[in-house]
C-alpha cells in the first residue's frame, strides 16, 4: 500500500491545532525559568515532592498559546522509584494525579530571584534518559495524529475520529492500486510511503504523522490506539497540557522511548486549575 504524504496532509486540514514545540537548550536556566531537570523552584516553607523533577514551564517566557496561561509556573514530577514502577506497569497506561505516580504543581507567581531546590533522585530508580537545561520555544500547528491499530484500522486522538471518513478513500485507493500493479516493480518516490513492503517507509510514516516531541498543546502522540477511549471518564480530559517525549527527533527507526502525555479538562485549563490531570504513558508500538 503506497500512500502520498501530501494527500494525507490535505485530508487532515480540519484537525489543525496550535501548539508550542519545545527543544532542550544548553543555556543555563535559573530556578524559576522554563527548564528540564536539575534544580527547580520551591516557595519558602513548601515541601518538595518525593519524585523526580521532569520539567517546569514559566508561561511568561512562552509564546502566546490560545487557552493557556500567559504567566505563572507549571511543574511536572514523576515517581521513578524502581519498586513502585513494578505496579506502574501492571496497572495500565493511564493514571490520575491522586494515584501517586506523578504530580503537577502550579504557582501563579514565581519570583525571578527564587532560591533553587535540589532535585532529589532515588538511587534505585527506573532510569529515564532525561534532558537537562533550559527550553527553546517555537509556535507551530499540527494535524491530528494518525496511527494504525493492531487490528489494522485507523487510530486518531480523541475528538478527531471524523478523519476516518476523509482518509478511508485515500487508503482504499492505495489498496486498489496495489492490486492493479501487483506484479510491477516500482521505484521509490519522494513523499510516498510503501507500507506493505518497506519497514523504513512505515517507520517514516509514524514519524511524520506521530506528533512526537516535547510540547504544550496540539495533538498527543499515539502508537496503537487512544487510551482515553478505554475509560468513559477519561474522555473529559480532552486537552493536551504537556507532552514529555523522549523519542529521538527525526529518527523514524527509534520510536520505542518513553512518552508521557499530561491531559486536562478544557475548563480547568481555562481557569488555571491544575489539580485534576490525567497522565498517559506509552513506550512501544
C-alpha positions as CSV (number, residue, x, y, z in Angstrom):
1,X,0.0,0.0,0.0
2,X,1.6,3.3,-1.2
3,X,0.3,6.5,0.4
4,X,1.1,10.0,-0.7
5,X,2.1,12.3,2.1
6,X,0.6,15.5,0.5
7,X,-2.8,13.8,0.1
8,X,-2.9,12.7,3.7
9,X,-1.9,16.2,5.0
10,X,-4.6,17.9,2.8
11,X,-7.3,15.5,4.0
12,X,-6.4,16.3,7.7
13,X,-6.5,20.1,7.5
14,X,-9.7,20.4,9.6
15,X,-7.8,18.9,12.5
16,X,-5.1,21.7,12.7
17,X,-4.4,22.7,16.3
18,X,-1.9,25.3,17.6
19,X,0.9,24.2,19.8
20,X,4.3,25.3,21.1
21,X,7.1,22.9,20.4
22,X,9.9,22.7,23.0
23,X,13.5,21.8,22.4
24,X,16.2,21.5,25.2
25,X,18.6,24.4,25.3
26,X,22.2,24.3,26.5
27,X,21.8,27.6,28.1
28,X,21.8,27.9,31.9
29,X,18.3,28.3,33.4
30,X,17.5,29.8,36.8
31,X,15.3,28.1,39.4
32,X,12.2,30.0,38.1
33,X,12.9,29.7,34.4
34,X,11.5,27.2,31.9
35,X,13.7,24.1,32.1
36,X,14.2,20.4,32.1
37,X,15.6,18.6,35.2
38,X,18.1,19.9,37.7
39,X,17.1,22.4,40.4
40,X,13.6,23.8,40.4
41,X,11.5,26.5,42.1
42,X,10.1,25.8,45.5
43,X,8.4,28.5,47.7
44,X,9.7,29.1,51.2
45,X,8.2,26.6,53.6
46,X,6.9,24.2,50.9
47,X,7.8,20.5,50.9
48,X,9.3,19.1,47.7
49,X,7.6,16.0,46.3
50,X,9.4,12.7,46.8
51,X,9.5,12.3,43.0
52,X,11.9,13.1,40.2
53,X,11.6,16.6,38.7
54,X,10.9,16.4,35.0
55,X,10.3,19.9,33.8
56,X,8.8,23.3,34.6
57,X,7.3,25.9,32.2
58,X,7.3,29.6,33.0
59,X,4.5,30.9,30.8
60,X,5.8,34.4,30.8
61,X,8.6,33.0,28.7
62,X,6.3,31.1,26.3
63,X,4.9,32.4,23.0
64,X,1.2,33.1,23.5
65,X,-0.9,29.9,23.1
66,X,-4.7,30.2,23.0
67,X,-6.3,28.8,26.1
68,X,-3.1,28.6,28.1
69,X,-1.9,31.0,30.8
70,X,0.3,33.9,29.9
71,X,2.1,33.9,33.2
72,X,2.7,31.5,36.1
73,X,4.9,28.4,36.6
74,X,3.8,24.9,36.0
75,X,5.9,21.9,37.2
76,X,5.9,18.2,36.4
77,X,7.2,15.5,38.7
78,X,7.3,11.7,38.2
79,X,7.7,8.8,40.6
80,X,10.7,6.9,39.3
81,X,11.2,4.7,42.3
82,X,12.1,1.3,40.8
83,X,10.0,-0.8,43.3
84,X,6.9,1.3,42.6
85,X,7.3,1.0,38.9
86,X,6.6,-2.7,39.0
87,X,3.0,-1.7,39.9
88,X,3.2,1.3,37.5
89,X,3.3,-1.1,34.5
90,X,0.9,-3.6,36.0
91,X,-1.9,-1.0,36.5
92,X,-2.2,0.1,32.8
93,X,-1.2,3.1,30.9
94,X,-3.4,5.9,32.3
95,X,-3.4,7.4,35.8
96,X,-4.9,10.4,37.5
97,X,-2.9,12.6,39.8
98,X,-4.2,11.0,43.0
99,X,-2.7,7.6,42.1
100,X,0.6,8.9,43.3
101,X,2.7,8.2,40.2
102,X,3.1,11.9,39.2
103,X,2.5,15.4,40.5
104,X,1.7,18.7,38.8
105,X,2.3,21.9,40.7
106,X,1.1,25.4,39.8
107,X,2.4,28.7,41.0
108,X,0.6,31.8,39.7
109,X,3.7,33.9,40.6
110,X,7.3,32.8,40.7
111,X,9.9,35.4,41.7
112,X,13.0,35.6,39.5
113,X,15.3,35.6,42.5
114,X,13.8,32.5,44.0
115,X,16.3,30.0,45.6
116,X,16.9,26.7,43.9
117,X,15.6,23.4,45.3
118,X,17.8,20.5,44.6
119,X,16.2,17.6,42.6
120,X,16.4,14.5,44.7
121,X,16.5,11.4,42.5
122,X,16.0,8.0,44.2
123,X,19.2,5.8,44.0
124,X,17.1,2.8,42.9
125,X,15.0,4.3,40.1
126,X,13.6,3.5,36.8
127,X,16.1,5.2,34.5
128,X,15.0,8.0,32.2
129,X,17.4,9.4,29.7
130,X,16.1,12.9,30.6
131,X,17.3,16.2,29.2
132,X,18.7,18.9,31.4
133,X,18.9,22.6,30.9
134,X,16.7,25.4,29.5
135,X,14.0,25.4,26.9
136,X,13.6,26.9,23.4
137,X,10.0,27.5,22.2
138,X,8.6,27.5,18.7
139,X,4.9,28.2,17.9
140,X,3.5,25.7,15.4
141,X,0.4,24.0,14.1
142,X,-0.1,20.3,13.6
143,X,-2.7,18.0,12.2
144,X,-4.2,15.1,14.2
145,X,-2.1,12.1,14.9
146,X,-2.6,9.2,12.6
147,X,-1.7,5.7,13.8
148,X,-2.7,2.2,13.0
149,X,-4.3,-0.2,15.4
150,X,-3.3,-3.8,16.0
151,X,-6.3,-4.9,14.0
152,X,-5.2,-2.8,11.0
153,X,-7.7,0.0,11.4
154,X,-7.0,3.7,12.0
155,X,-6.3,5.3,15.3
156,X,-6.8,9.1,15.9
157,X,-6.6,11.1,19.0
158,X,-9.8,11.8,21.0
159,X,-12.3,14.0,19.2
160,X,-10.8,13.6,15.7
161,X,-12.3,10.3,14.7
162,X,-14.2,12.1,11.9
163,X,-10.9,12.0,9.9
164,X,-11.6,8.3,9.2
165,X,-14.2,9.5,6.6
166,X,-11.6,11.6,4.9
167,X,-8.8,9.1,5.0
168,X,-10.6,5.9,4.1
169,X,-11.0,6.7,0.4
170,X,-7.2,7.5,0.3
171,X,-6.3,4.2,1.8
172,X,-8.8,2.3,-0.3
173,X,-7.4,3.8,-3.5
174,X,-3.9,2.8,-2.4
175,X,-5.1,-0.8,-1.8
176,X,-6.8,-0.9,-5.2
177,X,-3.7,0.4,-6.9
178,X,-1.6,-2.3,-5.3
179,X,-4.0,-4.9,-6.6
180,X,-3.7,-3.4,-10.2
181,X,0.1,-3.2,-10.1
182,X,0.7,-6.4,-8.1
183,X,3.4,-7.7,-10.5
184,X,5.1,-4.3,-11.2
185,X,8.4,-3.2,-9.6
186,X,8.0,0.4,-8.7
187,X,10.8,2.8,-7.9
188,X,10.9,4.7,-4.6
189,X,9.2,8.1,-4.8
190,X,9.7,11.2,-2.7
191,X,6.8,11.8,-0.4
192,X,5.3,8.3,-0.9
193,X,5.1,5.6,1.8
194,X,5.2,2.0,0.9
195,X,3.5,0.5,3.9
196,X,3.3,-3.0,2.5
197,X,7.0,-3.7,1.6
198,X,9.2,-1.2,3.4
199,X,9.8,-1.1,7.1
200,X,11.7,2.1,6.6
201,X,8.7,3.7,5.0
202,X,6.4,2.5,7.8
203,X,8.8,4.0,10.4
204,X,8.9,7.2,8.5
205,X,5.1,7.3,8.3
206,X,4.8,7.0,12.1
207,X,7.5,9.6,12.5
208,X,5.8,12.2,10.1
209,X,2.3,11.7,11.5
210,X,3.0,10.9,15.1
211,X,3.3,14.4,16.6
212,X,6.3,13.3,18.7
213,X,8.4,15.7,20.9
214,X,8.2,18.0,23.9
215,X,5.3,20.5,23.6
216,X,2.4,22.4,25.0
217,X,-1.0,21.9,23.4
218,X,-1.6,20.4,20.0
219,X,-2.2,16.7,19.4
220,X,-0.7,13.9,21.5
221,X,1.5,11.2,20.1
222,X,-0.1,7.7,19.8
223,X,1.2,4.3,18.9
224,X,-1.5,1.7,18.5
225,X,-4.6,3.4,19.9
226,X,-6.2,6.1,22.0
227,X,-6.0,5.0,25.7
228,X,-8.5,7.7,26.8
229,X,-11.3,5.8,24.9
230,X,-10.8,2.8,27.3
231,X,-12.5,4.6,30.2
232,X,-15.5,6.9,29.8
233,X,-14.4,9.4,32.5
234,X,-11.0,9.8,30.8
235,X,-12.6,11.3,27.8
236,X,-13.3,14.5,29.6
237,X,-9.6,15.2,29.6
238,X,-9.6,16.4,26.0
239,X,-6.9,19.0,26.0
240,X,-3.2,18.1,25.8
241,X,-1.5,20.2,28.5
242,X,2.1,19.0,28.1
243,X,3.9,16.2,26.3
244,X,7.2,14.9,27.7
245,X,8.5,12.7,25.0
246,X,11.9,11.1,25.0
247,X,11.6,9.8,21.4
248,X,14.7,11.0,19.5
249,X,13.6,13.7,17.0
250,X,13.8,12.9,13.3
251,X,14.8,9.3,13.9
252,X,12.0,7.2,12.5
253,X,13.7,3.9,13.3
254,X,13.9,4.7,17.1
255,X,10.4,5.3,18.4
256,X,10.4,3.0,21.4
257,X,11.3,5.5,24.1
258,X,9.1,6.8,26.9
259,X,6.3,9.3,26.2
260,X,4.3,10.9,28.9
261,X,1.1,12.9,27.9
262,X,-0.5,15.1,30.5
263,X,-4.2,15.8,29.7
264,X,-6.5,18.3,31.3
265,X,-10.2,19.2,31.1
266,X,-10.6,22.4,28.9
267,X,-12.5,24.3,31.6
268,X,-9.8,23.5,34.2
269,X,-7.1,24.8,31.7
270,X,-9.0,28.0,31.1
271,X,-9.4,28.6,34.9
272,X,-5.8,27.6,35.7
273,X,-6.8,24.7,37.9
274,X,-4.1,22.0,37.6
275,X,-5.1,19.6,40.4
276,X,-7.0,17.2,38.2
277,X,-4.7,15.8,35.5
278,X,-4.7,12.6,33.5
279,X,-1.3,11.1,32.6
280,X,-0.8,8.5,29.9
281,X,2.4,6.7,29.4
282,X,3.5,4.6,26.4
283,X,6.8,3.4,25.1
284,X,6.3,0.9,22.2
285,X,4.3,0.3,19.0
